[in-house]
Amino acid sequence: MANKSNLPIIVVGGGLAGLMAALKIAEQGQKVRLFSLVPVKRSHSVCAQGGINGAVNTMGENDHPDLHVYDTLKGGEFLNDQVLVREMCYHAPGIIYLLDRMGVPFTRTYEGLIAFRRFGGTLHHRTAHAGASTGQQLLYALDEQVRRYEAEGLVEKFEFWDMIGLVKDSEGHARGIIAQDMQSMEMKKFLSDAVIMATGGCGLVFGKSTNSQVVTGSANSVCYQAGAIYANGEFIQVHPTAIPGEDKLRLMSESVRGEGGRVWVPKKPGDTRDPLTMPDSDKWFFLEEKYPKYGNLVPRDVATREIFDVCLKGFGVGGGDNMAVYLDLTYLVKEKGKEFVRKKLGAVLDIYSKFGGGDPLDVPMRIFPGMHYTMGGLWADFDATADKRLNWDSGKNHMTNIPGLYAAGECEFQYHGANRLGANALLSCLFSGMVAGKAAHVYTGNLPKSAEAMDASLGDAELKHCQAFQEQVTRQDGNENVYRLHQELGLLMTKNVTVIRNNKDLESTLGALSDMQQRFGRVKLVDKGLAGNHELTFARWMYNMIVLAKAITKGALLRDEFRGAHYKPAFEYTAVTRKEVPKFKTTTWTDDGDYGPYYMARTGQNLRGGAQLTPEQVAANKAKADKLSPEVIEHFKWFDEVNEKWNKPTLAKCVNTEPAITYGQVKMGVMAPVPRKYD
């Protein structure tokens, strides 16, 4: 069908998801306007280090996309939209080979094949990588493809423009955006029949994070305040290995552990001996000890809690508060040599040498968990076929509850559930960009009426609203400094809404956020200029961050369970059972670290949909399941009860800047939840 809309589709965000969406739209011959806070090659995707997942199975490990699906669902504690996860994992090998053909310089084996490394939450070598700068290489390759269409006039880039408002028509359909030139401060409406949000996460809500300084979540908050549902906001990933810093946190990629880096602390608290002279007998390799099957490559939420726990118990190293652990590459250097390690990890080693002090090839690095990723985001839908596959011909895919508004990449919620597996981020960005771009093209081609045929005043009211906000902030003459207010926000959210949560602190955080919103009305800008005024831009971001922080915090307060990155000690397994049951570590489990298959056998499920497990394998699993201890059976019963109540996405609706929380239904289609265990 010929496209009925002559207006360009708007893509907000110039990272991998935005570029892929723009590419897919332009491939259909439709024009795109691409908006970015920074030059697209400076988008935060450039900071991704470790790699991109795909079950290509070049390592002879019998890997398969179905196992990738299982690891992803298990890692996310089954809060993921399963049809989309399966579709993504099935497309992953093809996406990797597509990138290869685009010219991404993937690391190779001696035979010339794409090399794959292990990442957390899987036992397979599944992560394709370009050294330790994979995000940069993918972003540059994709931008080169987009530039072809830019030269043909199909793509127009608006760099250094900030989305500050969403245009909707009288029926509530998205019809464009209000954007501000960050250099001239001009505000302008841009009409369109579809808007794709590809704006990343909200790292700055937590002050210091591994994210770039423009990753504020402001544009996501704009959509949320305009009526878009924000889903699973409470699920915040704190990466286990970051370099603490006064200005921000810097990521030490999971690839360091994937290549052989070891995490440890001295066995004796307060031991200040030189780590290079300390014998192994005096070192506690706590992840390897507690999780012998996965070792240092347990999922990120698990590793983060363990590192946090050993530091709180006094085993940490370095600094006045001893809140760090060693991430040690010297063992790998002894085994493989410096040249090998530098070739594999050069980009991240340079970051530590510059900001952490010392050469990681010679001395162990000191690291600590840091805010890294948002599993939650704008709620989005999809259309499935009768056989539970994605209907690629539907304009509904990745559309939010606002018709015509789409979400892709980290700013949406569908793929990662309660915890994202490492190296699934780049994959989900690219895949969701593909889906959203195709869907937006289909949607605009079937609209009965385009925005260009509507009244010329369409969008004027939203433009005036944005102008009024700026005028109000500029006129304010109070005693609050917007940067100090942001510092308070970051400290508050990091303390109470990251690794360890409790309802008392979450309630006080909500109160503090409301107070902060009132104090924002007393912010006084030092810079009153109307050209390149970053303080004014940041003030708008700050207000939007406060509103979004409320949704995140209230979602965390109301979710009384322990799932993935949402850890409430009061609701751990032993805290909520009706009778005393030994904790995981003291219970006699099966001989396999992952008891998920036995639970599945007990409930009649089959890991690979019946296609690849033989009847003998199913029977063997069933036999083991029948021999599980009473404690394990009791845990399975508890697990079923908790999932009945809480395996549901949190849906936040903005009502006068306050979050109204309801719960939806996880879209299964592949398999029912199974218990999650990695030791």
PASEZA-98286 format. One line per field, with one value per residue (C-alpha): residue in three letters; x, y, z. Coordinates in steps of 0.2 Angstrom, whole numbers, plus 5000, padded with zeros to 4 digits. Layout:
<pts>
r	(ALA, ...)
u	(X, ...)
v	(Y, ...)
w	(Z, ...)
</pts>
This chain:
<pts>
r	(MET, ALA, ASN, LYS, SER, ASN, LEU, PRO, ILE, ILE, VAL, VAL, GLY, GLY, GLY, LEU, ALA, GLY, LEU, MET, ALA, ALA, LEU, LYS, ILE, ALA, GLU, GLN, GLY, GLN, LYS, VAL, ARG, LEU, PHE, SER, LEU, VAL, PRO, VAL, LYS, ARG, SER, HIS, SER, VAL, CYS, ALA, GLN, GLY, GLY, ILE, ASN, GLY, ALA, VAL, ASN, THR, MET, GLY, GLU, ASN, ASP, HIS, PRO, ASP, LEU, HIS, VAL, TYR, ASP, THR, LEU, LYS, GLY, GLY, GLU, PHE, LEU, ASN, ASP, GLN, VAL, LEU, VAL, ARG, GLU, MET, CYS, TYR, HIS, ALA, PRO, GLY, ILE, ILE, TYR, LEU, LEU, ASP, ARG, MET, GLY, VAL, PRO, PHE, THR, ARG, THR, TYR, GLU, GLY, LEU, ILE, ALA, PHE, ARG, ARG, PHE, GLY, GLY, THR, LEU, HIS, HIS, ARG, THR, ALA, HIS, ALA, GLY, ALA, SER, THR, GLY, GLN, GLN, LEU, LEU, TYR, ALA, LEU, ASP, GLU, GLN, VAL, ARG, ARG, TYR, GLU, ALA, GLU, GLY, LEU, VAL, GLU, LYS, PHE, GLU, PHE, TRP, ASP, MET, ILE, GLY, LEU, VAL, LYS, ASP, SER, GLU, GLY, HIS, ALA, ARG, GLY, ILE, ILE, ALA, GLN, ASP, MET, GLN, SER, MET, GLU, MET, LYS, LYS, PHE, LEU, SER, ASP, ALA, VAL, ILE, MET, ALA, THR, GLY, GLY, CYS, GLY, LEU, VAL, PHE, GLY, LYS, SER, THR, ASN, SER, GLN, VAL, VAL, THR, GLY, SER, ALA, ASN, SER, VAL, CYS, TYR, GLN, ALA, GLY, ALA, ILE, TYR, ALA, ASN, GLY, GLU, PHE, ILE, GLN, VAL, HIS, PRO, THR, ALA, ILE, PRO, GLY, GLU, ASP, LYS, LEU, ARG, LEU, MET, SER, GLU, SER, VAL, ARG, GLY, GLU, GLY, GLY, ARG, VAL, TRP, VAL, PRO, LYS, LYS, PRO, GLY, ASP, THR, ARG, ASP, PRO, LEU, THR, MET, PRO, ASP, SER, ASP, LYS, TRP, PHE, PHE, LEU, GLU, GLU, LYS, TYR, PRO, LYS, TYR, GLY, ASN, LEU, VAL, PRO, ARG, ASP, VAL, ALA, THR, ARG, GLU, ILE, PHE, ASP, VAL, CYS, LEU, LYS, GLY, PHE, GLY, VAL, GLY, GLY, GLY, ASP, ASN, MET, ALA, VAL, TYR, LEU, ASP, LEU, THR, TYR, LEU, VAL, LYS, GLU, LYS, GLY, LYS, GLU, PHE, VAL, ARG, LYS, LYS, LEU, GLY, ALA, VAL, LEU, ASP, ILE, TYR, SER, LYS, PHE, GLY, GLY, GLY, ASP, PRO, LEU, ASP, VAL, PRO, MET, ARG, ILE, PHE, PRO, GLY, MET, HIS, TYR, THR, MET, GLY, GLY, LEU, TRP, ALA, ASP, PHE, ASP, ALA, THR, ALA, ASP, LYS, ARG, LEU, ASN, TRP, ASP, SER, GLY, LYS, ASN, HIS, MET, THR, ASN, ILE, PRO, GLY, LEU, TYR, ALA, ALA, GLY, GLU, CYS, GLU, PHE, GLN, TYR, HIS, GLY, ALA, ASN, ARG, LEU, GLY, ALA, ASN, ALA, LEU, LEU, SER, CYS, LEU, PHE, SER, GLY, MET, VAL, ALA, GLY, LYS, ALA, ALA, HIS, VAL, TYR, THR, GLY, ASN, LEU, PRO, LYS, SER, ALA, GLU, ALA, MET, ASP, ALA, SER, LEU, GLY, ASP, ALA, GLU, LEU, LYS, HIS, CYS, GLN, ALA, PHE, GLN, GLU, GLN, VAL, THR, ARG, GLN, ASP, GLY, ASN, GLU, ASN, VAL, TYR, ARG, LEU, HIS, GLN, GLU, LEU, GLY, LEU, LEU, MET, THR, LYS, ASN, VAL, THR, VAL, ILE, ARG, ASN, ASN, LYS, ASP, LEU, GLU, SER, THR, LEU, GLY, ALA, LEU, SER, ASP, MET, GLN, GLN, ARG, PHE, GLY, ARG, VAL, LYS, LEU, VAL, ASP, LYS, GLY, LEU, ALA, GLY, ASN, HIS, GLU, LEU, THR, PHE, ALA, ARG, TRP, MET, TYR, ASN, MET, ILE, VAL, LEU, ALA, LYS, ALA, ILE, THR, LYS, GLY, ALA, LEU, LEU, ARG, ASP, GLU, PHE, ARG, GLY, ALA, HIS, TYR, LYS, PRO, ALA, PHE, GLU, TYR, THR, ALA, VAL, THR, ARG, LYS, GLU, VAL, PRO, LYS, PHE, LYS, THR, THR, THR, TRP, THR, ASP, ASP, GLY, ASP, TYR, GLY, PRO, TYR, TYR, MET, ALA, ARG, THR, GLY, GLN, ASN, LEU, ARG, GLY, GLY, ALA, GLN, LEU, THR, PRO, GLU, GLN, VAL, ALA, ALA, ASN, LYS, ALA, LYS, ALA, ASP, LYS, LEU, SER, PRO, GLU, VAL, ILE, GLU, HIS, PHE, LYS, TRP, PHE, ASP, GLU, VAL, ASN, GLU, LYS, TRP, ASN, LYS, PRO, THR, LEU, ALA, LYS, CYS, VAL, ASN, THR, GLU, PRO, ALA, ILE, THR, TYR, GLY, GLN, VAL, LYS, MET, GLY, VAL, MET, ALA, PRO, VAL, PRO, ARG, LYS, TYR, ASP)
u	(5000, 5007, 5010, 4997, 5007, 5019, 5026, 5043, 5042, 5050, 5064, 5069, 5087, 5102, 5109, 5108, 5089, 5085, 5097, 5091, 5073, 5078, 5087, 5072, 5060, 5071, 5073, 5054, 5057, 5049, 5057, 5064, 5068, 5080, 5082, 5097, 5104, 5121, 5130, 5123, 5141, 5141, 5125, 5127, 5127, 5145, 5149, 5144, 5159, 5156, 5147, 5131, 5122, 5117, 5117, 5127, 5135, 5153, 5161, 5154, 5143, 5126, 5120, 5103, 5092, 5080, 5093, 5096, 5077, 5078, 5093, 5085, 5068, 5077, 5088, 5073, 5064, 5050, 5044, 5049, 5036, 5040, 5035, 5046, 5061, 5059, 5058, 5073, 5084, 5079, 5084, 5100, 5112, 5106, 5108, 5126, 5130, 5121, 5132, 5147, 5142, 5141, 5159, 5159, 5177, 5172, 5186, 5190, 5196, 5212, 5201, 5193, 5176, 5168, 5174, 5162, 5165, 5155, 5144, 5134, 5119, 5124, 5136, 5138, 5150, 5137, 5143, 5151, 5162, 5174, 5187, 5180, 5172, 5158, 5145, 5156, 5159, 5141, 5136, 5148, 5144, 5125, 5127, 5137, 5122, 5110, 5121, 5118, 5100, 5104, 5113, 5098, 5087, 5077, 5085, 5087, 5096, 5093, 5108, 5108, 5089, 5080, 5062, 5052, 5034, 5023, 5010, 4993, 4977, 4960, 4958, 4974, 4985, 5003, 5006, 5023, 5034, 5040, 5059, 5071, 5087, 5100, 5111, 5099, 5085, 5072, 5057, 5048, 5034, 5037, 5022, 5022, 5010, 5021, 5035, 5047, 5056, 5073, 5079, 5088, 5087, 5087, 5104, 5105, 5090, 5102, 5115, 5131, 5130, 5139, 5128, 5132, 5128, 5114, 5105, 5092, 5075, 5068, 5060, 5053, 5046, 5038, 5029, 5024, 5017, 5008, 4998, 5010, 5011, 5028, 5031, 5042, 5051, 5057, 5068, 5085, 5101, 5116, 5131, 5143, 5159, 5161, 5175, 5169, 5172, 5168, 5159, 5152, 5154, 5164, 5160, 5172, 5164, 5158, 5170, 5184, 5176, 5171, 5189, 5195, 5195, 5192, 5183, 5190, 5193, 5205, 5198, 5203, 5193, 5205, 5219, 5229, 5243, 5249, 5237, 5251, 5260, 5245, 5245, 5229, 5226, 5222, 5210, 5192, 5185, 5168, 5158, 5168, 5165, 5146, 5142, 5154, 5144, 5144, 5158, 5162, 5148, 5132, 5119, 5122, 5109, 5117, 5135, 5130, 5121, 5136, 5149, 5138, 5136, 5154, 5158, 5145, 5152, 5169, 5178, 5180, 5196, 5203, 5197, 5191, 5175, 5183, 5168, 5177, 5183, 5197, 5194, 5210, 5217, 5234, 5229, 5224, 5240, 5251, 5241, 5240, 5252, 5249, 5248, 5233, 5224, 5227, 5221, 5205, 5201, 5212, 5198, 5192, 5210, 5214, 5198, 5204, 5222, 5216, 5202, 5206, 5225, 5237, 5238, 5226, 5239, 5250, 5239, 5221, 5207, 5196, 5178, 5161, 5143, 5135, 5119, 5119, 5103, 5084, 5074, 5058, 5052, 5038, 5025, 5023, 5012, 5015, 5004, 5007, 5002, 4992, 5008, 5015, 5027, 5028, 5016, 5029, 5015, 5006, 5007, 5004, 5021, 5031, 5017, 5013, 4996, 4996, 4992, 5006, 5019, 5032, 5046, 5062, 5079, 5082, 5067, 5054, 5051, 5048, 5063, 5073, 5060, 5067, 5085, 5095, 5108, 5124, 5126, 5107, 5106, 5114, 5104, 5087, 5091, 5094, 5080, 5067, 5073, 5069, 5052, 5047, 5053, 5043, 5028, 5028, 5029, 5014, 5004, 5007, 5002, 4985, 4980, 4964, 4970, 4987, 4993, 4997, 4978, 4973, 4970, 4986, 4985, 4989, 5003, 5002, 4994, 5009, 5021, 5014, 5014, 5033, 5036, 5026, 5037, 5053, 5046, 5041, 5058, 5067, 5057, 5059, 5068, 5071, 5085, 5087, 5101, 5096, 5113, 5113, 5095, 5100, 5114, 5101, 5090, 5105, 5110, 5092, 5088, 5105, 5104, 5086, 5081, 5095, 5103, 5094, 5076, 5064, 5047, 5051, 5065, 5054, 5040, 5052, 5059, 5042, 5040, 5057, 5053, 5037, 5046, 5059, 5046, 5040, 5057, 5059, 5047, 5061, 5075, 5084, 5094, 5111, 5111, 5097, 5103, 5093, 5107, 5116, 5109, 5113, 5107, 5089, 5090, 5095, 5082, 5069, 5077, 5078, 5059, 5056, 5068, 5059, 5042, 5050, 5058, 5041, 5035, 5051, 5050, 5031, 5033, 5047, 5037, 5021, 5030, 5032, 5043, 5061, 5063, 5078, 5086, 5071, 5078, 5068, 5076, 5060, 5052, 5066, 5060, 5063, 5054, 5037, 5035, 5022, 5034, 5052, 5061, 5081, 5088, 5094, 5112, 5108, 5095, 5099, 5097, 5099, 5116, 5113, 5115, 5100, 5085, 5073, 5072, 5067, 5053, 5048, 5048, 5037, 5025, 5025, 5035, 5049, 5064, 5064, 5046, 5047, 5057, 5074, 5073, 5072, 5059, 5073, 5079, 5062, 5060, 5077, 5072, 5056, 5064, 5076, 5061, 5052, 5067, 5068, 5068, 5053, 5061, 5063, 5045, 5040, 5050, 5041, 5024, 5030, 5036, 5020, 5010, 5022, 5021, 5002, 5003, 5018, 5023, 5015, 5021, 5020, 5010, 5012, 5000, 5004, 4990, 4994, 5013, 5008, 5010, 4994, 5000, 4991, 4997, 4996, 4998, 5015, 5012, 5019, 5017, 5034, 5035, 5028, 5040, 5053, 5063, 5079, 5096, 5114, 5124)
v	(5000, 5017, 5028, 5041, 5052, 5064, 5070, 5063, 5051, 5058, 5048, 5055, 5049, 5046, 5030, 5012, 5011, 5027, 5025, 5007, 5014, 5028, 5016, 5004, 5019, 5026, 5009, 5010, 5026, 5037, 5052, 5053, 5068, 5062, 5072, 5071, 5080, 5077, 5073, 5055, 5047, 5054, 5046, 5035, 5019, 5023, 5019, 5001, 4990, 4971, 4965, 4959, 4942, 4929, 4910, 4908, 4892, 4893, 4886, 4869, 4871, 4866, 4883, 4887, 4903, 4893, 4893, 4911, 4914, 4904, 4913, 4930, 4925, 4917, 4932, 4944, 4933, 4930, 4948, 4950, 4950, 4932, 4933, 4948, 4940, 4924, 4934, 4945, 4929, 4921, 4936, 4939, 4928, 4937, 4954, 4950, 4944, 4960, 4971, 4961, 4965, 4983, 4983, 4981, 4975, 4960, 4951, 4935, 4918, 4911, 4903, 4920, 4917, 4930, 4927, 4925, 4927, 4922, 4935, 4934, 4923, 4910, 4895, 4898, 4909, 4919, 4937, 4944, 4959, 4971, 4972, 4981, 4995, 4986, 5000, 5013, 5001, 4997, 5015, 5021, 5007, 5011, 5029, 5027, 5017, 5031, 5044, 5036, 5040, 5057, 5061, 5056, 5068, 5054, 5057, 5075, 5076, 5089, 5088, 5098, 5098, 5094, 5086, 5096, 5092, 5080, 5086, 5077, 5079, 5080, 5061, 5059, 5053, 5058, 5071, 5077, 5085, 5102, 5103, 5116, 5121, 5120, 5133, 5147, 5141, 5143, 5132, 5125, 5112, 5098, 5089, 5070, 5056, 5045, 5048, 5035, 5038, 5030, 5041, 5029, 5027, 5039, 5038, 5056, 5053, 5044, 5057, 5048, 5033, 5025, 5034, 5049, 5066, 5068, 5052, 5061, 5052, 5069, 5065, 5049, 5060, 5072, 5057, 5050, 5067, 5068, 5052, 5038, 5023, 5021, 5002, 4993, 5009, 5001, 4989, 4998, 4989, 4993, 4986, 4976, 4984, 5002, 5015, 5027, 5045, 5062, 5068, 5051, 5032, 5024, 5007, 4992, 4981, 4963, 4958, 4959, 4945, 4937, 4935, 4929, 4943, 4938, 4947, 4945, 4953, 4948, 4935, 4945, 4962, 4977, 4967, 4981, 4971, 4974, 4963, 4958, 4950, 4942, 4923, 4915, 4907, 4924, 4929, 4926, 4923, 4925, 4924, 4908, 4901, 4904, 4901, 4888, 4884, 4903, 4910, 4928, 4928, 4927, 4939, 4957, 4959, 4944, 4950, 4967, 4961, 4950, 4964, 4976, 4963, 4959, 4978, 4981, 4966, 4975, 4965, 4979, 4987, 5004, 5022, 5028, 5018, 5003, 5001, 4992, 4975, 4969, 4965, 4956, 4953, 4948, 4930, 4931, 4941, 4927, 4914, 4923, 4938, 4957, 4958, 4946, 4955, 4972, 4966, 4959, 4973, 4988, 5001, 4998, 4996, 5013, 5020, 5012, 5018, 5036, 5037, 5023, 5025, 5011, 4999, 4984, 4973, 4975, 4978, 4973, 4986, 4993, 4993, 4995, 4994, 5009, 5013, 5007, 5003, 5005, 4989, 4998, 5012, 5017, 5004, 4997, 4984, 4971, 4960, 4941, 4928, 4913, 4903, 4916, 4924, 4943, 4949, 4960, 4968, 4976, 4995, 4990, 4984, 4994, 5007, 5015, 5017, 5034, 5030, 5035, 5036, 5022, 5017, 5007, 5004, 5007, 5019, 5005, 4990, 4974, 4964, 4963, 4960, 4962, 4961, 4963, 4950, 4958, 4961, 4959, 4978, 4981, 4967, 4974, 4991, 4986, 4973, 4985, 4999, 4987, 4983, 5001, 5008, 4995, 4997, 5016, 5015, 5003, 5014, 5030, 5021, 5017, 5033, 5040, 5058, 5065, 5079, 5090, 5090, 5096, 5113, 5124, 5127, 5109, 5109, 5128, 5124, 5113, 5125, 5139, 5127, 5124, 5143, 5147, 5134, 5142, 5160, 5154, 5146, 5161, 5173, 5164, 5173, 5160, 5153, 5136, 5131, 5118, 5109, 5107, 5101, 5088, 5083, 5080, 5070, 5059, 5055, 5052, 5040, 5031, 5028, 5022, 5016, 5005, 4989, 4987, 4994, 4994, 5002, 5014, 5023, 5022, 5031, 5044, 5046, 5049, 5063, 5070, 5070, 5080, 5092, 5094, 5097, 5112, 5118, 5118, 5133, 5142, 5139, 5154, 5153, 5162, 5162, 5172, 5172, 5165, 5157, 5141, 5142, 5125, 5130, 5133, 5117, 5107, 5115, 5108, 5091, 5092, 5095, 5080, 5070, 5073, 5068, 5052, 5048, 5048, 5034, 5024, 5026, 5022, 5007, 5001, 5005, 4995, 4980, 4969, 4955, 4951, 4950, 4953, 4970, 4974, 4968, 4970, 4959, 4959, 4949, 4936, 4918, 4914, 4930, 4926, 4907, 4901, 4889, 4888, 4882, 4881, 4895, 4891, 4889, 4876, 4866, 4850, 4854, 4843, 4839, 4853, 4871, 4876, 4867, 4876, 4861, 4850, 4862, 4862, 4843, 4843, 4855, 4847, 4860, 4857, 4869, 4869, 4868, 4849, 4851, 4846, 4837, 4819, 4808, 4801, 4818, 4823, 4807, 4809, 4827, 4820, 4807, 4820, 4831, 4817, 4815, 4834, 4837, 4842, 4859, 4862, 4856, 4869, 4882, 4878, 4880, 4897, 4902, 4898, 4909, 4924, 4923, 4923, 4939, 4948, 4942, 4957, 4973, 4989, 5002, 5020, 5033, 5052, 5061, 5079, 5074, 5060, 5041, 5031, 5013, 4998, 4981, 4972, 4955, 4947, 4941, 4923, 4913, 4903, 4896, 4898, 4905, 4894, 4896, 4906, 4899, 4901, 4891)
w	(5000, 4996, 5011, 5013, 5024, 5017, 5033, 5039, 5054, 5069, 5078, 5095, 5100, 5089, 5097, 5090, 5092, 5084, 5070, 5066, 5066, 5055, 5043, 5042, 5038, 5025, 5017, 5014, 5005, 5019, 5026, 5043, 5055, 5068, 5084, 5095, 5111, 5104, 5087, 5084, 5086, 5104, 5109, 5124, 5114, 5110, 5128, 5127, 5129, 5130, 5115, 5107, 5111, 5098, 5099, 5083, 5091, 5082, 5099, 5098, 5114, 5106, 5109, 5102, 5101, 5112, 5126, 5123, 5126, 5142, 5149, 5145, 5153, 5168, 5170, 5170, 5182, 5169, 5169, 5150, 5136, 5130, 5111, 5109, 5118, 5107, 5091, 5097, 5101, 5085, 5075, 5085, 5074, 5058, 5066, 5070, 5052, 5046, 5056, 5050, 5032, 5037, 5042, 5061, 5065, 5076, 5085, 5075, 5080, 5072, 5059, 5054, 5062, 5073, 5091, 5105, 5124, 5139, 5148, 5164, 5166, 5153, 5152, 5133, 5123, 5115, 5115, 5098, 5102, 5094, 5107, 5121, 5111, 5103, 5105, 5097, 5082, 5080, 5081, 5069, 5056, 5058, 5056, 5040, 5033, 5039, 5031, 5014, 5016, 5023, 5007, 4997, 5007, 5016, 5033, 5041, 5057, 5071, 5082, 5098, 5099, 5114, 5114, 5127, 5122, 5113, 5101, 5101, 5091, 5098, 5098, 5109, 5094, 5093, 5079, 5082, 5095, 5102, 5101, 5107, 5098, 5113, 5104, 5100, 5113, 5099, 5102, 5087, 5083, 5071, 5065, 5061, 5060, 5070, 5084, 5089, 5106, 5107, 5121, 5132, 5151, 5166, 5174, 5180, 5191, 5202, 5201, 5197, 5185, 5171, 5159, 5149, 5156, 5144, 5149, 5160, 5156, 5153, 5136, 5143, 5157, 5144, 5136, 5154, 5158, 5142, 5146, 5141, 5153, 5162, 5165, 5178, 5183, 5199, 5190, 5190, 5185, 5196, 5187, 5199, 5192, 5190, 5195, 5208, 5204, 5211, 5195, 5188, 5188, 5174, 5168, 5169, 5157, 5160, 5147, 5159, 5169, 5153, 5148, 5165, 5177, 5195, 5209, 5227, 5244, 5258, 5269, 5284, 5286, 5286, 5278, 5269, 5262, 5244, 5234, 5223, 5237, 5246, 5243, 5236, 5252, 5260, 5246, 5246, 5228, 5235, 5218, 5213, 5230, 5231, 5213, 5207, 5191, 5185, 5195, 5191, 5178, 5188, 5182, 5187, 5200, 5209, 5208, 5213, 5229, 5234, 5231, 5241, 5255, 5257, 5258, 5271, 5281, 5282, 5269, 5256, 5251, 5247, 5252, 5269, 5268, 5261, 5249, 5234, 5229, 5218, 5200, 5195, 5178, 5183, 5183, 5165, 5161, 5169, 5158, 5142, 5142, 5142, 5123, 5122, 5136, 5129, 5112, 5120, 5133, 5128, 5128, 5145, 5152, 5146, 5155, 5172, 5169, 5166, 5180, 5192, 5194, 5189, 5175, 5176, 5168, 5183, 5198, 5203, 5199, 5213, 5208, 5216, 5209, 5200, 5193, 5175, 5166, 5167, 5163, 5164, 5153, 5142, 5140, 5123, 5114, 5101, 5089, 5089, 5077, 5081, 5083, 5096, 5084, 5080, 5067, 5057, 5047, 5061, 5065, 5084, 5087, 5100, 5100, 5117, 5124, 5114, 5096, 5085, 5099, 5098, 5110, 5106, 5115, 5133, 5135, 5133, 5145, 5136, 5134, 5150, 5164, 5182, 5176, 5160, 5155, 5149, 5130, 5128, 5128, 5111, 5103, 5110, 5104, 5086, 5086, 5094, 5082, 5067, 5074, 5078, 5062, 5052, 5063, 5062, 5043, 5042, 5054, 5045, 5028, 5035, 5043, 5037, 5039, 5041, 5052, 5038, 5033, 5050, 5057, 5056, 5075, 5079, 5092, 5096, 5113, 5118, 5111, 5122, 5137, 5134, 5132, 5148, 5158, 5152, 5156, 5173, 5177, 5171, 5181, 5198, 5211, 5225, 5235, 5227, 5215, 5202, 5202, 5221, 5220, 5207, 5219, 5232, 5221, 5215, 5233, 5239, 5225, 5225, 5244, 5245, 5227, 5221, 5228, 5245, 5247, 5262, 5263, 5277, 5267, 5251, 5259, 5266, 5248, 5241, 5254, 5250, 5231, 5234, 5244, 5231, 5218, 5229, 5231, 5212, 5212, 5221, 5209, 5203, 5187, 5187, 5168, 5161, 5143, 5129, 5119, 5123, 5141, 5148, 5165, 5158, 5149, 5164, 5174, 5163, 5164, 5183, 5184, 5173, 5183, 5199, 5191, 5184, 5201, 5209, 5197, 5200, 5219, 5221, 5210, 5221, 5237, 5231, 5225, 5240, 5234, 5229, 5210, 5200, 5203, 5215, 5232, 5247, 5261, 5271, 5256, 5253, 5252, 5271, 5276, 5269, 5270, 5282, 5291, 5293, 5278, 5276, 5266, 5248, 5254, 5267, 5258, 5249, 5231, 5215, 5208, 5195, 5199, 5189, 5196, 5183, 5171, 5186, 5191, 5172, 5172, 5187, 5180, 5162, 5154, 5141, 5140, 5121, 5117, 5114, 5098, 5105, 5121, 5119, 5128, 5138, 5143, 5149, 5158, 5167, 5172, 5179, 5189, 5197, 5200, 5209, 5221, 5226, 5245, 5254, 5257, 5238, 5235, 5248, 5239, 5223, 5231, 5238, 5221, 5213, 5225, 5223, 5204, 5205, 5214, 5208, 5191, 5183, 5176, 5185, 5176, 5181, 5175, 5178, 5186, 5190, 5191, 5204, 5199, 5199, 5200, 5193, 5187, 5170, 5164, 5158, 5140, 5141, 5125, 5127, 5145, 5162, 5175, 5184, 5199, 5197, 5204, 5199, 5211)
</pts>
